[in-house]
Amino acid sequence: MRSICGAAVLLSLLACRSSEDAAPSPPWMGGELRAAKAGHEVLVAAARGSYCPDDSTLALLAVGSEWVAALSLRTPWPAGGGDTLTVGTTGAGLGSARAALRPVSPEVGMALVGARGFVRLEPSATATGTFEFTAATAPSSPDSVRVTGRFIGVPVLSDLCAAR
């Protein structure tokens, strides 16, 4: 659960940067994450993964000049592949996932937090897979938006736990 909270905090902090402050990807980033909102690609960026074996959480993060994406997956790592995790509003245990997409702007736009959907992992030495989730367009709104994407060849740093 610590990694889920950590990913949410990191996503919030990174979203506070203006697009003019966007720096090139650090050298520990690799692979790629692509995300589309309502069928329009909004993010293509280098991505980073970290894994905490204490709570079986694989966290993936991608930072672009206009959007930031974070996935928190409760799964053993390395994954056997072919695993499908359920996206929801709580990271309830193995097989669950949290997902968010947030605009980077001086006004700090609202994050699109996955209410339902899936993340599918492929067999790979790096984090590779697809995701799809729906998120409310505003707090307490019945309107939702569909977010889809793919992460390819994302390196995963192992044994990284926040509260050690």
LUMDO-999524 format. One record per residue (C-alpha): z, x, y; residue in one letter. Coordinates in steps of 0.1 Angstrom, whole numbers, plus 5000, padded with zeros to 4 digits. Layout:
BEGIN
ZXYA ...
END
This chain:
BEGIN
500050005000M 500750305024R 497050395022S 495950045031I 498150045062C 497050395070G 493350305069A 494050005091A 495850225117V 493150485116L 490450225120L 492350085151S 492750425167L 489150535161L 487850215176A 489550295209C 487050575216R 484150495239S 480650565225S 480350845252E 483251025235D 481551025201A 481651365186A 479451505158P 480851445123S 483451695113P 482551935084P 484751745059W 482651435063M 479751395039G 477751135021G 476850825040E 478050475046L 475650205058R 476849855070A 474949545082A 476449255100K 474648925095A 471649115081G 471349365110H 472149725102E 474949835127V 476250145111L 474750455094V 477250735094A 478751025075A 481750915055A 484951055041R 487050955011G 490651025002S 492550934971Y 496350884967C 497350874930P 500850744938D 499450394946D 495850434931S 494250394965T 490850524974L 490250505011A 486750545026L 486050585063L 482850615084A 482650655121V 479450595141G 478850595178S 479050215180E 480850095148W 483650215125V 484050105089A 486950135065A 487350045028L 490650065009S 490150034972L 492949994946R 491350174916T 491950484895P 489850784906W 487550914895P 486150574888A 484550504854G 481750324873G 480549964870G 483949854884D 483949554907T 486949504930L 487849184948T 487949194986V 490748995001G 493348995030T 495949165008T 495649474987G 497449314958A 497049574931G 494549744909L 491149584912G 491749464948S 490149594980A 490449565018R 487449605041A 486849615078A 484149685103L 484949725140R 482849795171P 483650105191V 483750015228S 485950065258P 487149705254E 488049745218V 486349455201G 487849255173M 487649395138A 485749205112L 488349205083V 487149095049G 488548765037A 486648755005R 483948954988G 483549254965F 483149624963V 481149764933R 481650134923L 478850324905E 479550604880P 479450924901S 481551234909A 481451114945T 482250764959A 479050564955T 478650184955G 478049864974T 480149614992F 479849265006E 482449055024F 482848765048T 485048785078A 486148545105A 484348595138T 487548525158A 491248455150P 491748105135S 488048045136S 486247865108P 483048055116D 482448365095S 479948655093V 478648835063R 478949215061V 477049415035T 476649775029G 476450085007R 478250415004F 476450704988I 477751044977G 480951024997V 483251324988P 486751234979V 489751454987L 492351394960S 496151384960D 496351274997L 499351045001C 500650955036A 504350965030A 504951275009R 
END
